[in-house]
Amino acid sequence: MYKTFYSLAQTPFSKDIRPENAFLSIDYQGALGALHYLKERKEWGFS
């Protein structure tokens, strides 16, 4: 409905946010930094 009416390229209320479209707030950057730290330390099982 919104997509055709406003000629949008993608659905505006989707939960699938591409990383390049995410707003890089300080909190978001902090969360990414924490996940990167855990990944490097391999304490949480990331590969």
C-alpha positions in Angstrom: 0.0 0.0 0.0 2.6 2.6 1.0 5.2 1.3 -1.4 3.2 2.0 -4.5 1.5 5.2 -3.3 4.8 6.8 -2.3 6.9 5.1 -5.1 9.2 3.6 -2.5 12.0 1.2 -3.5 11.4 -1.2 -0.5 8.8 -1.8 2.2 9.1 1.0 4.8 8.1 -1.0 7.8 10.2 -4.2 7.2 12.2 -5.7 10.0 14.9 -6.6 7.4 17.2 -3.7 7.7 20.3 -3.8 5.5 23.5 -2.7 7.4 24.1 0.0 4.8 20.7 1.5 5.6 20.9 1.4 9.4 21.3 4.6 11.3 24.8 4.5 12.9 23.9 5.9 16.4 26.4 5.7 19.2 24.4 2.8 20.8 24.4 0.9 17.5 28.1 1.4 17.0 28.7 0.3 20.6 26.7 -2.9 20.1 28.6 -3.7 16.9 31.9 -3.1 18.8 30.9 -5.4 21.6 29.9 -8.1 19.1 33.1 -7.7 17.2 35.1 -8.0 20.5 33.2 -11.2 21.5 33.8 -12.6 18.0 37.6 -11.9 18.2 37.8 -13.4 21.7 35.6 -16.4 20.7 33.8 -16.3 24.0 30.4 -16.5 22.5 30.7 -19.1 19.8 30.8 -16.8 16.8 32.7 -18.0 13.8 
